[in-house]
Amino acid sequence: VHCRCSKELEAVLVKGGNASSTRRVSLTLTASRPELGYADYSAWSAQLAPGSNGSLVTLLQAAGAVSEGVPIELSPASLGETAVGQRYRATVRVNVTATSAAGDCSHISVGIQATILAATAASQTVWGWVPPGMPCAAAGPPADGLLSDRSLPMVLGEERRIAFSGCDREGLAVQH
C-alpha cells in the first residue's frame, strides 16, 4: 500500500477521581485510488501485534470495510501513570484486501503511544514507599522501627522520615 499518511497515533489518557477517560478512535484508511493505478482496496482485517499492550488497546472489530475505518478503544484502566517522557506502546496490524480477482493484500502497521495521567485518590493512598505503577497494597514499611501494629514510637525532639505514597483510584502508585 502506498501511504502518505501518519502511521502513528499519540494519545493522553486521564484517570480521574471517578472514571477513566476511554477514547474510541477510528483509524481512517484511504486505500482505494484506482485512478492513480493503485488497487481498489475495500476490506480490512486487524490484530494487535505480538508484544503490544493489550490493556491499552482494544480492537472493537476484527474486520470491516475500508470506508468505515478500523475502530479501536484506548483505555488507561489497570495501567499506572507514566513518568515524563515515558509512554505505553502498542501496534495494530491492518491487512487491506483488494476487490480485484487477484485479491491483492497489503499490510499496514499503526503504532500507538499513550501517556497516562492519574489523579491521586485519598482513599487509596498509603503510608510507605511504593514504586510507580505498582499496587499500593504492596507498600513497604513507611519508616525504620515500625511496630507490628503499624505504630511508630517517637521521642520528643527526634526527627524521623516517614514514607508516603500517593495512589490512583485503582490503587496504583502515581508519579507525582
Helices and strands as residue ranges (DSSP letters): E 8-15, E 23-27, G 34-36, E 41-48, E 57-59, E 63-65, G 66-68, E 70-74, E 88-98, E 105-118, G 122-124, E 126-127, G 136-138, E 164-165
